Amino acid sequence: MSDDEADTDTEVEIEYDGDPVERPELANTSNDVPLTPADVADAIEARLPGALAAVGGVIHRIDPDRGAVPLARPAELFGWLAGEFKVRWSRKGMSREEFHAALRDVVPRYAWTWDRPHYPPVPGCLYTGPAVAPRETGAIARIVAQFAPAGRTDARLIEAMIMTLAWGGSPGSRPAFLVTTAPGAAADRGGTGVGKTTLAEMVARAFGGYIPLRPGRADRVTTCLLSPEAAQKRCVVWDNARGAHLADEVME
């Protein structure tokens, strides 16, 4: 059965807390006159304000708990719509595929999405998490106190590392941070076990996690950075980087 043949005139009611709630109708025609994609998008917006957006050219629904959920195929879009509306789609109007393709141009468009804020906000970014007003809480100082910076300058650099991940600066303007031990520190263990990796990982997890990279895996760097899992990561943790690794072409 095709999408057009799947139209139904059966009215369905969904019960919420025992009370039947009739869903409004969503159609691609009005009195047998075809509606435009903008018309249908306006009807969705009227019932579900801010529910749809295009992120990176892909339609997403904005879920209060899950953030931006991609609806990359017409079936995914109409599966979601069927839970919110009585969808009546006629052959006299645009097809479901045509509506899905055109919807990208009539809903708000963004380059990417984050569930955590930037300060200041990054232009073209859709933020799905709650807005947090900046205020002094002492939380960063408490995080730094859990480690053992070699001096006041190092403590301030750790603070800067944390704040950099929240900074809404332009791409390419954020510095990289090299976490080392002070000369002669933990010499009996070669500087291992003092918390360098733990510091980097703990800071990154506060902002959604990190992309782990390892020296000697240059062939996988591009693959990792462009993977779907990396899309929501603000940080790359390059562990065990020593000597020649720091001058590596991939590092640059």
C-alpha positions in Angstrom: 0.0 0.0 0.0 1.4 3.4 -1.0 1.6 6.4 1.3 -1.3 8.0 -0.7 -3.4 4.9 -0.4 -2.8 4.8 3.4 -5.2 7.7 4.0 -7.8 6.9 6.6 -11.1 8.4 7.6 -11.2 6.6 10.9 -11.2 8.9 13.8 -8.9 7.8 16.6 -8.9 9.2 20.1 -5.9 9.0 22.5 -6.6 8.8 26.2 -4.5 10.9 28.6 -5.0 10.2 32.3 -8.3 8.5 31.4 -9.8 11.5 29.6 -10.3 11.0 25.8 -8.6 13.7 23.9 -9.4 14.2 20.2 -6.4 15.1 18.1 -6.8 17.9 15.6 -6.7 17.1 11.9 -3.7 17.7 9.8 -4.3 17.7 6.0 -2.6 18.6 2.8 -5.8 20.0 1.3 -8.6 22.3 2.4 -11.9 21.9 0.6 -10.1 19.9 -2.0 -7.7 22.8 -2.6 -4.0 21.8 -2.2 -2.2 23.5 0.7 1.4 24.7 0.5 4.2 23.2 2.7 4.1 26.5 4.7 0.4 26.1 5.3 0.8 22.7 6.8 3.9 23.8 8.8 1.9 26.6 10.2 -0.8 24.2 11.4 1.9 22.1 13.1 3.4 25.2 14.7 0.0 26.4 16.0 -0.5 23.2 18.0 3.2 22.4 18.8 5.2 25.7 18.9 8.8 25.2 18.2 8.5 21.5 17.7 10.3 21.3 14.3 13.6 22.7 13.0 16.0 21.9 10.3 19.5 21.2 11.6 22.3 20.7 9.1 19.6 20.3 6.4 17.8 17.5 8.3 14.4 17.9 9.8 14.4 17.4 13.6 11.7 17.4 16.2 12.5 19.1 19.5 11.8 16.8 22.4 11.8 18.2 25.9 13.7 15.1 27.2 15.7 13.9 24.2 16.7 17.2 22.6 16.8 17.4 18.8 15.6 14.0 17.3 16.2 13.6 13.6 13.3 12.8 11.3 15.4 12.1 8.2 12.8 10.1 6.3 9.2 10.9 5.5 8.1 7.8 7.4 9.8 9.1 10.5 8.1 12.5 10.2 4.7 11.1 9.6 5.0 8.5 12.3 5.6 11.3 14.7 2.8 13.4 13.3 0.3 10.5 13.6 0.8 10.6 17.3 -0.1 14.3 17.5 -2.7 14.7 14.7 -5.3 12.8 12.7 -3.3 12.9 9.5 -5.5 13.0 6.4 -3.2 13.1 3.3 -4.9 13.3 -0.1 -3.7 12.5 -3.6 -5.1 16.0 -4.5 -2.3 17.6 -2.6 1.5 17.3 -2.3 2.9 13.9 -1.5 4.4 13.0 1.8 7.8 12.9 0.2 7.3 16.4 -1.3 6.2 17.8 2.1 9.2 16.3 3.9 11.6 17.7 1.4 10.0 21.2 1.4 9.7 21.4 5.2 13.4 22.1 5.5 12.9 25.5 3.9 9.9 26.6 5.9 10.9 25.7 9.5 13.7 27.5 11.4 17.1 26.5 10.1 20.3 25.9 12.1 23.8 24.7 11.3 24.0 22.4 14.4 22.5 21.7 17.8 23.7 21.5 21.4 22.0 20.4 24.6 24.4 22.6 26.6 24.8 26.4 26.3 27.7 28.5 25.0 28.5 31.9 26.4 27.9 33.9 24.3 25.6 31.8 22.1 27.1 30.5 18.9 25.2 32.0 15.8 23.3 29.3 13.9 23.2 26.9 16.8 20.0 25.4 18.2 20.2 25.0 22.0 17.8 22.4 23.3 18.8 22.4 27.0 17.5 24.9 29.6 19.1 28.3 29.5 21.5 28.9 32.4 22.2 32.4 33.6 25.9 32.9 34.4 26.5 33.5 38.1 29.3 33.1 40.6 29.0 29.8 42.4 32.6 28.8 43.1 32.0 25.4 41.3 35.0 25.8 39.0 37.3 26.5 42.0 36.0 23.4 43.7 36.7 21.2 40.6 40.2 22.6 40.4 40.8 21.9 44.1 40.2 18.1 43.5 43.5 18.0 41.5 47.0 19.1 42.3 48.0 22.1 40.1 51.7 22.8 40.4 51.0 26.5 41.2 48.6 29.3 41.0 49.3 29.8 37.3 48.5 26.1 36.6 45.3 26.4 38.6 44.2 29.3 36.5 45.0 27.4 33.3 42.8 24.6 34.5 40.0 27.1 35.1 40.6 28.4 31.6 40.4 24.9 30.1 37.0 24.4 31.8 35.6 27.8 30.6 36.9 27.3 27.1 34.5 24.5 26.5 31.6 26.8 27.5 32.9 29.7 25.4 31.0 30.6 22.2 34.1 31.7 20.3 34.4 31.1 16.5 35.8 27.8 15.2 39.6 27.8 15.2 39.9 30.4 18.0 39.9 28.0 20.9 43.3 27.0 22.3 44.5 23.5 22.9 45.6 22.5 26.4 48.6 20.3 27.2 48.4 18.6 30.6 51.8 17.6 32.0 53.5 17.1 35.3 56.0 19.5 36.9 59.6 18.7 36.3 60.7 15.9 38.7 57.1 15.2 39.9 56.2 11.5 40.2 59.6 10.7 38.7 59.5 7.2 40.1 56.4 6.5 37.9 57.5 8.5 34.9 54.7 11.1 35.6 52.0 8.5 35.4 49.1 8.1 37.8 48.9 11.7 38.8 45.6 12.5 37.2 46.4 14.1 33.8 44.0 11.9 31.8 41.4 12.0 34.6 41.4 15.8 34.5 40.9 16.0 30.8 38.2 13.4 30.8 36.3 14.9 33.8 36.3 18.4 32.2 35.1 17.0 28.9 32.3 14.9 30.4 30.8 18.1 32.0 30.2 19.2 28.4 28.8 16.1 26.9 31.9 13.8 26.6 34.9 13.8 24.3 36.3 12.2 21.2 39.2 9.8 22.2 42.2 9.8 20.0 45.5 7.9 20.3 48.9 8.5 18.9 49.7 6.3 15.9 46.1 6.1 14.7 46.3 8.9 12.1 44.2 6.9 9.6 41.3 7.0 12.1 41.4 10.6 13.1 39.2 12.0 10.3 36.8 9.1 10.7 36.4 9.7 14.4 36.0 13.5 14.0 33.3 13.1 11.3 31.4 10.3 12.9 27.7 10.8 14.1 28.8 10.2 17.7 31.3 13.1 17.5 28.6 15.6 16.4 27.7 16.4 20.1 31.3 16.5 21.4 33.1 19.7 22.0 36.4 18.2 23.1 39.1 15.8 21.7 41.3 14.1 24.3 44.6 13.0 22.8 46.1 10.7 25.5 49.7 9.7 25.9 50.9 12.4 23.5 54.7 12.7 23.7 57.6 14.1 21.8 57.1 13.7 18.1 53.4 13.2 18.6 53.0 16.9 19.5 54.6 17.9 16.1 52.6 15.4 14.3 50.8 16.5 11.1 47.6 15.1 12.4 47.9 17.1 15.6 48.3 20.3 13.6 
